[in-house]
Every structure is written in C-alpha cells, then in structure tokens.
Amino acid sequence: MSGTPPSPSVPRLELLPAVDVRDGQAVRLVHGESGSETGYGSPLEAALAWQRAGAEWLHLVDLDAAFGTGDNRDLVAGITDAMDIKVELSGGIRDDASLTAALATGCTRVNLGTAALETPEWAAKAIAEYGDRIAIGLDVRGTTLRGRGWTSEGGDLWETLARLDAEGCARYVVTDIAKDGTLQGPNLELLKSVCAATDRPVVASGGVSSLADLRAIASLVPVGVEGAIIGKALYAKAFTLEEALAEVAR
Ligand SMILES: O=C(O)c1ccccc1NCC(=O)[C@H](O)[C@H](O)COP(=O)(O)O
C-alpha cells in the first residue's frame, strides 16, 4: 500500500461551563474583583441547566473560599453530588483540610492556585499524591501570577510554570485576569505562549464572548489547549451551551 497515512484525529475542545458561587448565589465578576458581582440565582439550578444542555464538565468555583470571606463548601459539595458529569472544583483549596474536603465531594479534579504560589512544597506533595486530580490555576496579569482570589502578587508565570512542570503537574488552567468576566475575547497569545512553554494540557479561562472565540480557542487544540471555561457569555446569553457544543463538535 502507498500514500500518505491519515493524520491522527485532533481531539475536540472540551467545554466547561462555569458556576461561580458567592454568598450562596451564582455570580459573575469583572476581572475577578470582589464587589463587581452580577447575580444569576441558584447555583444548583445553573449547574443542572448546563448538565441538561449537554455539558460534559462543570467548572465550579467557591469565590468566598478564594477571597477568604467564608465558604460555600456544603453547597458546592451538594452541587457536585447532584451532577452526573465531571466537575472541576476551584477556590480556596490551600491545605490538607480543604483539599481532602474538595476531593471527597467526588469531583473529577481540583484547581490549586494560591497554594502553588505560597506553599509550593505542599502543592508539589499534592501533585505527587493525586496526579491527574490536581490542576494548577495560572491566573495572570501580564505575566505576573496572582493569588488569594487574584488579590496578591505571586511571582513570574514562566518560572512557576517551569517549576510545576518539573514537579509533574498534569494540567494548567490559564486565566488572563484582564479578560475575565469582560466578554472581550480570550487572550490567544497568552494561551499560545503557555502551550509553547509546556507539554501539559491547558484549559483556557476568561473572556469568551462568542462562538468565534470558541473556534479561535479550538484552533489551538493541536498546540495543547484541551478545554475552555465559559462563564459570563452563557449567563449573558451571548450564545447557548447547545450552540457552543455544536460549534466545537464540527
Ligand atoms: O477560579 C478561582 O479560583 C477564582 C478566584 C477569584 C476570582 C475568580 C475566580 N475564577 C473565575 C472563573 O473561573 C471564571 O468562571 C472563568 O474565568 C470564566 O470567565 P468568563 O468566561 O470571562 O466569565
């Protein structure tokens, strides 16, 4: 037989609709700033709506735990329990107690952010122990990382990425804070640069505003983008989740 062998198929971009919880309500923030909330009602109803629409993943954030203004731990555990789909949990997971509680919800994986910046040895231990169940959130302004609900400075993106790669981190969730909750489109250059610097999968977060943005993120699957988190665009009804899923299935 002769001819060119078929190219291996490129995986489909995974979509992770977001439910960010503040004071028991589903909200979206602008630039992740506390006090910039727009409320969207029951977080459980929002999560169930995304599941009914065909989501394979839910990105569930406890903003109070992230900001240190309390927590929604029981609510978040109840939502995770009610889901038949994969759940990525984020917000305030920084020590053994919060990590054990988060993993015990039955979520598929957790995002560590602040811990990777402030207690790197603890984060490295969590990566070594739980492997694929740990993702690291790289939340950046420019190329400077932010922690504690994005309020504190956390060092250089590239140095931290190299360290986490060496420690065996399975995946990164990359957010450009300047884009988050703004409907201004994702930072594709940042995503490309991170993908060029690591061989680990990258989940894009922040700024998605349209189906065209999803197509643009999907064009980065061959270089290492695995998924895209969608928050504000779904709540603002810029498009439906069904339309988004159909777009990335083409
Ligand atoms: O994820 C966190 O820990 C977090 C902490 C502090 C502020 C915001 C945080 N997450 C926000 C999200 O994960 C958003 O849901 C996501 O970036 C969606 O953004 P967008 O599509 O722009 O609404």
The ligand as an SDF file (V2000), in Angstrom:
LIG
                    3D

 23 23  0  0  0  0  0  0  0  0999 V2000
  -11.1730   30.2720   39.9970 O   0  0  0  0  0  0  0  0  0  0  0  0
  -10.9010   30.9550   41.0000 C   0  0  0  0  0  0  0  0  0  0  0  0
  -10.3490   30.4430   41.9960 O   0  0  0  0  0  0  0  0  0  0  0  0
  -11.2480   32.4190   41.0490 C   0  0  0  0  0  0  0  0  0  0  0  0
  -10.7900   33.1800   42.1050 C   0  0  0  0  0  0  0  0  0  0  0  0
  -11.1010   34.5350   42.1660 C   0  0  0  0  0  0  0  0  0  0  0  0
  -11.8610   35.1410   41.1790 C   0  0  0  0  0  0  0  0  0  0  0  0
  -12.3210   34.3680   40.1050 C   0  0  0  0  0  0  0  0  0  0  0  0
  -12.0180   33.0280   40.0470 C   0  0  0  0  0  0  0  0  0  0  0  0
  -12.4450   32.2520   38.9980 N   0  0  0  0  0  0  0  0  0  0  0  0
  -13.2310   32.7500   37.9370 C   0  0  0  0  0  0  0  0  0  0  0  0
  -13.5040   31.7060   36.9410 C   0  0  0  0  0  0  0  0  0  0  0  0
  -13.0250   30.5930   36.9510 O   0  0  0  0  0  0  0  0  0  0  0  0
  -14.4940   32.0800   35.8520 C   0  0  0  0  0  0  0  0  0  0  0  0
  -15.6070   31.2520   35.9980 O   0  0  0  0  0  0  0  0  0  0  0  0
  -13.9310   31.8730   34.4940 C   0  0  0  0  0  0  0  0  0  0  0  0
  -12.7070   32.5200   34.3700 O   0  0  0  0  0  0  0  0  0  0  0  0
  -14.9390   32.3220   33.4140 C   0  0  0  0  0  0  0  0  0  0  0  0
  -14.6520   33.6170   32.9230 O   0  0  0  0  0  0  0  0  0  0  0  0
  -15.6140   34.3530   31.8690 P   0  0  0  0  0  0  0  0  0  0  0  0
  -15.9380   33.3760   30.7850 O   0  0  0  0  0  0  0  0  0  0  0  0
  -14.8190   35.5320   31.3630 O   0  0  0  0  0  0  0  0  0  0  0  0
  -16.8400   34.7860   32.6120 O   0  0  0  0  0  0  0  0  0  0  0  0
  1  2  2  0
  2  3  1  0
  2  4  1  0
  4  5  1  0
  4  9  2  0
  5  6  2  0
  6  7  1  0
  7  8  2  0
  8  9  1  0
  9 10  1  0
 10 11  1  0
 11 12  1  0
 12 13  2  0
 12 14  1  0
 14 15  1  0
 14 16  1  0
 16 17  1  0
 16 18  1  0
 18 19  1  0
 19 20  1  0
 20 21  2  0
 20 22  1  0
 20 23  1  0
M  END
$$$$
